[in-house]
Each structure stands twice: as structure tokens, then as C-alpha cells.
Amino acid sequence: MPIDQTRLHRALNPRTLAVVGDKGPNYQWLTNQKDFTGELYSVQLDEKEIPGIEEKGISNYKSLKDIPGDIDLVICSVPRQVTPFVVADAIEKGVGGISMFTSGFAETKEPQGIELQAKLVELCSNAGMPLIGPNCMGVYNRRLAVKFGGGLEHGDGGDISVIAQSGTHGVGITNGAQTVGVKVRRTISIGNSIILNESDYLEYLMNDPETPAIAMYLEGTKDGRRFFEILCEAAKRKPVIVWKGGRSTAGARAVNSHTGSLASSQAVWDAMLKQAGAIATSSIDETIDAIAGLVHTKQPTGRNIALIAMTGGQSVAITDQFESYGFNVPELSDPSYQRLAEFFTIIGGSYGNPFDAASTIGSESENLQKILEILADETVIDGGVALEFRSRGFENLEDLDGILDLLDEYREKTNQPVILLMPAHGVMSGGMEEAARVWARVAERGFAGYPSFQRGAQALGRIVDFHATRVE
């Protein structure tokens, strides 16, 4: 029986949620739902566990079937041999869908695990039951506060949604995106994908009006042709970032033992993602960098970029990195140089593009304002500005906000990207605590910041390539 999309929507947007099999002392899954906006229930047979559940003010039942009213989502956290009974009760109850944290199925290659997984497939397929997983972290919904971790945000809005075959990477991408000031609307950790697969979730998010962009971590596909067709359509409608795991031979073996997926040739994947118009990444850092660039930068119209560094050596290094990722660092027009000559300190600095600007900018923002005004009027620059940024010297955030205000004015006036770059030496000289405080404000103000020239150039290059492909 085909999966009922209405039921899947209920499971991903639950008004009622039941956790089956949670245990103390922490009661992980019930605690995760402490901010849930709907009705929360527990199902637990163990008499030793029930008092701790009731102390949390949560009603406990001995069976899903005993819970009054409809249940939209069941989170299943029981031993694997118990899962068929939970699924059978959920089917009889008519729940929207099941998120199965339980692992130990076909990915183990053990006869019992394979047999149990086959039983779950039979039950859910015959009933049209949406089963997320097994062997997954399940569902995060920012607006409804359905969570699989304590650090996840709760609130309106959302810049991107995430699909992850790995629970660890689903959590990592979500937390990482939050750290760089990106609101994750949904995350779906899909695990073994024995009923619903990556194509089903991508199709759902493609049609989800609350999801403006999509990021995926995948180890393989259940149906390559269908995935490719949906990916092509999704990338036409909204940006899609895909991190493919299992790129190496040994990595492919690890994929098979992790989620039971079969990893196909990396060359095939690379060609498929390029043809579909997706943004390809190869690590969690690259994925979060691309997300930050996608969400926090204006849509680039070209590759002619202005680079502002703080020393002569760094002006060389930053130029090498950006040119290696397809950017041009052009000379400016004569009128721009005439204006720069009026105030720029050339002793220990230069303004040729790249700029060696530390002695000119110093700790004041007035000269930075003049530089940005000149660049905004410069017709040869169409790819925005990348600014080397140091965390030290901001005893209060008002000084930092003054600089960010200038950068914000530039990007609003020009509709071009602005990114901030703080290499490791800048962090060390400013101190880790101060750096964290500065970067938190940078992210809060909606700027993409990167800890190296290479990562900033690579991320912005991916965003430029994506938009260029869409225009073509």
C-alpha cells in the first residue's frame, strides 16, 4: 500500500505525540519534548520507570491503544524485539507515523536483525504506515518544538530544512547551522529508510512552503533514478545542498555497516549532483559553510570581488585562495584610486585590490566607511566584498555593531555578498572567549563568517556557481 502523504504530514507536524519505551534517570525523549506545543504522552510498562515519568507531569499509559484521541507521531525507543508489537498497536490506533530510534536491524547483518526488519516492512507496507527510520534520531520541528536534542531552538521562521541518513550528522548540521545564525525549520533523520526513503523526504520538503532551502547528508539511495528526477525538480524550485558520505573505498564499506546502504561510484554522484544543479559538499564543515553562505549572502551576480586584508602577506594569501575558487580580483577604476589616495595610508599598506588596510582602518570605522562607499560606486566589482576580520579590540559590542552596520549598508546598497574571514591567528591573538563572543554577534546580525580564507572562498564560490547554473 502506498504511503499516505496526509499521514506523513501529520507525523512531521504533530499536534499529539507519544513516546514509547523511554527510561530514566534522564528520560531522554520525554525531556527533549519539554517545550512541545501539543499534547505529550508516555507509554511504559516497567513499573520502576512510571513514577519518574509522572513526576514530569506526563500521563503514562500501558499501551498506545489506551491513549485517548488521535496520535500524530509515535517515538519508538524499545528493544528491537519489541518493535513489531509497537508498530502493530500504532497501526490499530491509526497513528500518523512512527519515528523509530531503535537500531539493530538489517545493518547488523545478523539473522534476527534482518528478520525483524522484514517484519516491520511487512506491517508498515500493508498498512500504509509512514515509518521514519529505524536506527535514526527522527524528527525536529522548530515551530512545534519537536526535538531530538536539548540544544535545538524553538520558534517561528526557518531558513533551511535538513535530511540526514546519519543521526549524528543530522544533529551536527542542525546545531552547526544554529551556531552560524541559521534557523533550521525541520530536520529529518532517516536512518535505514526501510519504508520511506530519501526521495520521499526530498519530495515532501520540495513541496513544503515552510522550507526555503534543503540540506542533505546521504550515504546511498534506494532508487537512484527516482532520486535524480526529484532532485532535478527540487533544485529548480529551491537550493539543495548535498553532502555525500562514503566517498572512499573504505568509507563505502562503513556506509554499508552503518545504515545498510549501498554506496555507488563517487564519480556518478558528482556528475548527478552537477547535472541536477545541486550544491555538492564533502564534509560537515563544508556543508555548514555552504548553508551560511546561502542564507546570509545576497545573490551574487558576478565573480569580480573586492578583498580587504589586514597585512601585506595576508593580501597575497587571500587573493590566492579566492582566485583558486574562480573569483577575479580586478584593479579598480582611476576615479576610485583617486578617491582612495585622499585618505589611504600607503606606508605599510596598499589599496590596489586586494587591500592591505590595517594601518588605514585601524580601530576606527570612518575609513572603512569611505572604502566601502568607493567600492559600492565601483562598477567593476559585482561579486561583493570579503573582509579579513580580527576578534580583538571589541571591548563592547557597540563598536562591533558599528562596523557591521557599515557592511550591512554596503550589501543593501549594492545587493552583493559580504563575508567575514577570521583566520586562526586572529582568533589566538584575540582570545578564544572574545572570538566566540564576536562571532556570535556576527551570526546574530546575519553575516557569513569563516575561520580561514580557503573556507570562505570555497563557500562563496559554491553559492556563485549555484546561482550561475540557475540563471543559465
Helices and strands as residue ranges (DSSP letters): H 5-12, E 16-20, H 28-32, E 39-43, H 50-55, E 59-61, G 64-66, E 73-76, G 80-82, H 83-93, E 97-100, G 106-108, H 111-127, E 131-132, E 138-141, E 160-164, H 167-179, E 184-189, H 198-206, E 214-218, H 224-237, E 240-244, H 249-258, H 266-276, E 279-281, H 284-296, E 306-309, H 312-324, H 334-341, E 350-351, E 355-356, H 358-361, H 366-377, E 385-388, H 397-414, E 418-421, H 424-430, H 432-444, E 448-450, H 453-471
